[in-house]
Amino acid sequence: MSTPARDALDDKVNQVFAGKCVRKDLVRAVKVGANVPVFVLEYLLGKYCASSDSAAIELGLSVVRDTLANNYIRPDEATKAQSKVKQKGRYTFIDKVKVRLVGNTYVAECVNFGSNSLRIADDDVHAFERLLTGGVWAQVEVEWEENDSKAPFSISQLTPIQLASFNLDEYRKLRTQFSTEEWIDLLIRSMGYEPSQFSQRLKLLFLLRLIPLCERNYNLVELGPRGTGKSFAVQELSPYAALLTGPTTVANLFGHMSGKVKGMVSIWDVVGFDEVADLQKMPKEVITTMKTYCESGQFQRGAESFAGDASIAMFGNTQQPIDVMVQTGHLFAPMPDVIRDDRAFIDRLHCYLPGWEVPNMRNEFFTDHYGFVIDYLAEALRDLRKLNYTELCDSHFGLGSHLNTRDRKAVRRTVSGLVKIIHPHGEPAKEDLEEILKLAIECRRRVKEQLKKMGSFEYSQTSFSYSDNDTGEERFVGVPEQGGQDLIAAEPLAPGSVYTASVTGDGTVGLYRLEVSIAAGNGKLKPAGGISGPMKESIQRAFAYLQANKSVFSISHEAGSYDFNVEAIDLLGNKVEAEVGVAFFLAAFSAIRRAPTRAGMLVMGDMSIQGNIKAARSLVEPLQVAMDNGARCALIPGENKRSFLEINTDEIDKIDPIFYNDVKTATFKGLDLN
């Protein structure tokens, strides 16, 4: 096989982590025709091909292929394998082993070997409890017992596919020899991907998938298109994770009511649920028990309370483009009713990973370079579960007031997980920690935004922010799929431009930038093609008032000598029908006077054809959106003053309210004219 060109990172990882890295293209080459997990292949490749010498690699590949050919059992070769044991007396295979308790005796099943009645020593079962739930891939020496016709096979030796030892202190120390960029690229390559094909944000999204493996009791959900490798990390990157592909029971997850048989959350590091849409028929009591477990790590079985460390990861497919989901519903729509209707359960999710940002896997996305042997990385992630970096961000940053106790817990755990992955030595630079914190806040806010869309007022505070302890500056974090952030510019707009907002009865906010330009004409209004419905009618009313009162505003000449072109830019893209009469009047007057409106100002309210002010339907939602997107002040109808003062949020402190009772006051205050 041709040897790909090595780069500086390949040389460095082979030098620093000698014997613990492998060329990832070798894994793909060997995996063809061998339906075994990646960590099993890399266990063999790490054992026989952990070298940078081409000849040694070729020789090692030959050994690996022979091992797979002679020791890995294909499901259709079960009888052949059993016959080989009978002929030779004993033989070593690579297979998945499960154990069950029959009476007072443990009985093993070798899945591909085709026997579910192998004898196994109690010591092996006690040493590897995962045999009892889900099973473990292992090198298994099977022995023939001539005198037992009913159960002639027994396991004489069992070696799980995992490292014999791991030194976490050495791993953390060696990390310091790499820059942050080099380390991230090494981790991405260790997962099998080529980092040069991805942006920095996309690399971090891939690493988010690893957090359940290194953070105890972490709850993650990822929904996105098919073919993006959502469940790959749980299924292939660790022998300590279990992936379920359908409904399960309380007994399976949390153990029998007697407490004598442990459930999956007590045995595995991660319990993943693939294709969550298929969980529609899962019993409600499973979600109820999981709800308690996801909050505290505790669960009740009979009269006793037990604890588990397993993280919960859920993966599912979206059926619509993300922009359609944002505009027409919420991002938990692909979930089954048993989960989607339980808002308290959803609120316990620490992170919503935006799977729609991950591309479908193509050949060029897979690396031909060196990365960690997955078994080594899996042990590193498992040992990192012992560490706790949840308080690390406090040294540089504080969390905003809209993050409640559960939000802060979620953000801190995501930060802790990413720090363990990227900075296992626990000493990230301030700028690296800020990047991690912003992503953690975004992923938690995505959960809260959907809960707010579901109609719960208790989740209305979603203006998530953090502040720099050194400067005191507060920075807000948005979610990209909802229009990004800082849509309202901090600097003054050009004359004729103004921001405005409106809200529907169900709380959906429309955010617009109105742009009015004037050109020589005879005083006509010329709306752009996209302006229609209530917005067009409100603009026409405001224009009629302007023409009827042009002398009052001392613009008689301009109102009759220019045509007014107006366009509305939908900043959130959700096509909310907005009544924007006051904002249009202010923009038109700004264009005539060639004077910009106040910087960072949002204009609310509408007007009648006679200039009477119409109060805004609601202030809570528009002001939250405005604050999230950089607004500094808001021009608000006087009739809304009482409702503004009743808002028990931080908008009062963060957005300067400017009240008006008539069009003239609004115009002069909005343009800061005296």
BELLINCOR-V913060 format. One record per helix or strand of 2 or more residues. SS is the DSSP state (h for helix, s for strand). FROM is the first residue (numbers start at 0). TO is the last residue. If there is no record, write none. Layout:
# BELLINCOR-V913060
ss=SS from=FROM to=TO
ss=SS from=FROM to=TO
This chain:
# BELLINCOR-V913060
ss=h from=7 to=15
ss=s from=20 to=22
ss=h from=23 to=30
ss=h from=37 to=47
ss=h from=53 to=70
ss=h from=74 to=87
ss=s from=89 to=101
ss=s from=104 to=109
ss=s from=114 to=118
ss=h from=121 to=126
ss=h from=128 to=131
ss=s from=135 to=143
ss=s from=152 to=159
ss=h from=167 to=174
ss=h from=179 to=189
ss=h from=194 to=196
ss=h from=199 to=207
ss=h from=210 to=213
ss=s from=218 to=223
ss=h from=231 to=235
ss=s from=240 to=243
ss=h from=249 to=253
ss=h from=263 to=266
ss=s from=269 to=272
ss=h from=275 to=280
ss=h from=283 to=295
ss=s from=297 to=300
ss=s from=303 to=306
ss=s from=310 to=316
ss=h from=321 to=327
ss=h from=336 to=339
ss=h from=342 to=345
ss=s from=350 to=353
ss=h from=354 to=356
ss=h from=362 to=364
ss=s from=369 to=371
ss=h from=373 to=383
ss=h from=391 to=394
ss=s from=396 to=398
ss=h from=404 to=421
ss=h from=429 to=452
ss=h from=456 to=458
ss=s from=464 to=467
ss=s from=473 to=475
ss=h from=479 to=481
ss=s from=496 to=502
ss=s from=508 to=519
ss=s from=524 to=526
ss=h from=532 to=547
ss=h from=555 to=560
ss=s from=561 to=569
ss=h from=580 to=592
ss=s from=600 to=602
ss=s from=605 to=606
ss=s from=612 to=613
ss=h from=619 to=627
ss=s from=632 to=636
ss=h from=637 to=644
ss=h from=650 to=653
ss=s from=655 to=659
ss=h from=662 to=669
